[in-house]
């Protein structure tokens, strides 16, 4: 069953008087529990596509369905309130930059999504996630007191805390060395295989892409 489906998805930008076609008529279906990697050169449209699939950016044209719900079709677009609900209910986001708040502890950074969803903190869930990611001994540390690999694991824990169906990972190993990159790739694989979380990964790293069950290459905004 497809958790995300796009049909003839398009994204255009204006740069001065020039029209830039970032994504050009993409058809793709992502199955529940799949691990898919988007690869391609810089400017190929990978991140733009990822952001549209994750409801972070609006298409210029085409159709997008998430969890069977119509997000975008022709001139119809879900209201922002409903889009926000889908983001919170469906997605966890991991980026190349860790986006940790330096004045908050590891634990407080992980729990940030609860602030926006008004969920009560679930101590059992926190301990499950942090133990899985090897962070249970770092909870009271500040970001400046942990390594880059640990900071990315904090970002993964933050993405997991609301129990998403899909994790969107945009170059999650881009700021890490080879060893730490392999660790993060291994964690994503584990989350996919053991937790059944759908993983959508954007990467320039061929060895990281090989962890996915399906690799899709983009060139000039199109699938090849």
N, C-alpha and C positions, 0 to 999 in steps of 0.2 A: 504493500500500500504506500502511495506517495504521501510524504508529509509536506513536501514543497513541490509545486509544479509551476513552471513558467512556459508561456507560449508567445513566441515572437516578441520577446522582451527587448525594449529599446531604451537607451539613455543618451540624450544629446545635451551638449553644453555649448554655450556661446562664449567664445574668446574674442572679444572685440566684435568684429563683423564676421568672424570665421565660426562656422558650426563644426563642433567636434563630436563625432559619433563614438562614444566610449563603449557602448554595448549595442550590437547591431543585429536584432532579430533572433535572439537566442531561444531555443526550445530545450528544456531540460526538466527531468523529473528526478527527484531525490527520494529514495525509499526510506521508510522508517527503519532505523538501526543501521543505516549505511555509513561507511566511512569513505568520503570522496575528497579528492585533492584537485584543486585548480592550479595549473602551472602555466607559465608563459612569461615572455619578456616584460619588462617595465612598460606600462602604457598599453598593455594588451587588453585591459578591461577586467582583470581578475577581482580587484578590490571593489570596483564599482558594482560588478555582478553580485558579489558577496553581500554588499550593503543593501542592495535591492531585495535579495532573497531573505535577508534578515530584517526587513522592514525598517531599515535605518535611512533609506533613500527612496524617493519616489521614481518609478519609471516615467519615461516620456510617452511611451506607448506600449501596447501589448497586454498580456494578462498574467496575473500572479495569484496563486492560491496557496494558502498555508493552513494545514490541518483541515482541509476541505472547505475552508472559508474563502470567499472571494475578497482579496485585498485590493486588487486593481484590475479593471477591465474597461477598455475603451475610455470613456470619460468618467467612469465611476471610481471613486477612491474611498476607502473606509475613513470615517472621521478619526481625528487624532486620538480621541479618547479610547476608541476601540483598538487602534494600532498600538497604543501604549499597553493595553491589556494583553494583546497578542505577544508583544515583546517580553513582557514580564512572565507570561504563562508558558511561553514556548522556548525562548532563546536564552542562552548564556553567551556572553561575548568576551573574546580574548584578543588582545591587540599586540602589535610588536612592541609598543611602549607599554609599560606596566600600569601606568596611571594609578599608582598607589598614592594615598594622601600621606605626606611625610610625617605629619604630627599625630597620626593615628597608629595604634599598634597593629600587628599582623591580624589579631582577632577582630579588631574594630574595622579594618579594611575589608575583611572577609564578610562581615555582617552588614556592610553598607546597603546591599540590595534590600534587606529587610526594612531599612529606613523608608524606602520608597514604596514598598508593598504593604507596609504596616503589619507585617507578620510578627508574631512573637518569636523571639530567638529560641531555636530548638537546640538545646545543648547536645542532645544525642546526635543530631545531624551534624553539628559543628565538629564534634569529636570524630565522627565517622569520616568526614571529608578530610580533616586535617591529619588524621592518622594515615589515611590512604596516601596522602601526598607528602608524608614525612615532615609535617609542620607542627605536630602537637607539642614539640619542645620549644617552639619559636613564637608562641601566641602573644607573649607580652613584649616582644622585641619591636622596635621601630624599623621601618624599611631600610634606613641607613645602616642598620646593624646586621643585615643579612646579605647573602650573595645574590648575584643576578639571577641564577637559576632558581633560588628560593623565592625571589620576588615574582618570577613568572609563575611559580607554583601557587603563590598567594593569589595571583590574578586568576588562575584556574579554579582555585577554591572559591573565590568570589563568584565566578561564573556558575559554579555548581550549587551554590547554597540554596537557591530557589528551586532546585530539582528540575532543570530544563529538559525538554525533549531533544533539543538541538543545541550543540555548541558550535559557534562560528569562530574560527581561529584564523586571524589575518596576520600572516608572517610571525607566528608566535615564537619562533626560534631566531628571528632576524638579529637580535641583539646578544646572542649567546654563542659561546664557543662550541666546538664539535661535540665534546662530551656532554655538556648541558643540553645541547640541542637534541641529542639522542635520548636523554632522560625525559625531556618534555614530549618528544614523539612517542616514547614508550608509555607515558601516562595517558596520552590521548587514545592510544591503541587499547590500553587497559579499560578506559572508560567506555569505549565502544564495545569491546568484547564482553566485559563483565557486567556493565550497567545498562547496556543496550542503548546508550545515548548516540544519536545521530551526530556525526562529526563532519563539518564542512571546513576544509582547510585550504588556505591560500599560501603557497610557498614558492620560493625560487630554488629551494634545495632539493635536488633529485632524490637523494637518499632518504630524506624525510617524506617526500611524496610517495616513495615505495611502500611506506607503512599502510597506505590507504588501500581499500579494496577496489577502488576505481580511480583512475587518473584521467582528467579531462584537460586538454590543452586549449588555451585561447590565443588567438592572433588577430590583431586589429578589431577587437570587439566581437569576434565570432568564434564558435567552437570549430576545431579542426580535428 
